[in-house]
Amino acid sequence: MVPLSADVLASSPGQYELDNTEIRIHRSNGRLFLEWPGNGSAEVFATPGGRFFCPQLIFSDVGSPWLQFIQGPNAGTTKIMAGDDGSIELRRVN
């Protein structure tokens, strides 16, 4: 694991939607957390290769810990792609 970049910490917090479920990304003390309704909050980690993972997602509808933060034209995260192959889209709603 490596520290999260300032860009990811600044641009990723917000509300995201997956199949009518709102997932919240928030930061606390220089760390990033994913909050899944009914399953609590879990930390998001960065790898040296530039990938992100949240181990608890293995037990969610996603079924995989891997995440990719997709930046929009204004440098903010517009969506998060999840899953081993990045085929699950969490679309930013706020």
FENPEHU-V650013 format. One record per pair of residues at least 6 apart in sequence whose ideal C-beta (glycine too) atoms are under 8 Angstrom apart, sorted by the first residue. I is the first residue (numbers start at 1). J is the second residue. If there is no record, write none. Layout:
# FENPEHU-V650013
I:J
I:J
This chain:
# FENPEHU-V650013
1:45
1:46
1:47
2:46
2:47
2:48
3:30
3:46
4:30
4:31
4:32
4:44
4:45
4:46
5:46
7:71
7:75
8:32
8:46
8:52
8:69
8:77
9:27
9:30
9:32
11:69
11:71
11:75
11:76
11:77
12:25
12:27
12:32
12:69
12:77
12:80
13:25
13:26
13:27
13:32
14:24
14:25
14:77
14:92
14:93
14:94
15:22
15:23
15:24
15:25
15:92
15:93
15:94
16:22
16:23
16:24
16:25
16:79
16:80
16:90
16:91
16:92
16:93
17:23
17:90
17:91
17:92
17:93
18:61
18:62
18:82
18:88
18:89
18:90
18:91
19:61
21:36
21:37
21:61
22:37
22:93
23:34
23:35
23:36
23:37
23:90
24:34
24:35
25:32
25:33
25:34
25:35
25:44
25:80
26:32
26:33
26:35
26:41
27:33
31:43
32:43
32:44
33:41
33:42
33:43
33:44
34:41
34:42
34:43
34:44
34:54
34:56
34:57
35:41
35:42
36:42
36:56
36:57
36:60
39:56
39:59
39:60
42:54
42:55
42:56
42:57
43:54
44:52
44:53
44:54
44:67
45:52
45:53
45:54
46:52
47:53
51:66
51:67
51:68
52:66
52:67
52:68
52:69
53:65
53:66
53:67
54:65
54:67
55:65
56:65
57:63
57:64
57:65
57:66
57:67
57:82
58:64
58:65
62:82
62:83
62:88
63:83
64:82
64:83
64:84
64:88
66:82
66:83
66:84
66:86
67:80
67:81
67:82
68:80
68:81
68:82
68:86
69:77
69:80
70:77
70:78
70:79
70:80
70:81
71:77
71:78
72:78
77:92
78:91
78:92
79:89
79:90
79:91
79:92
80:89
80:90
80:92
81:87
81:88
81:89
81:90
82:88
82:89
82:90
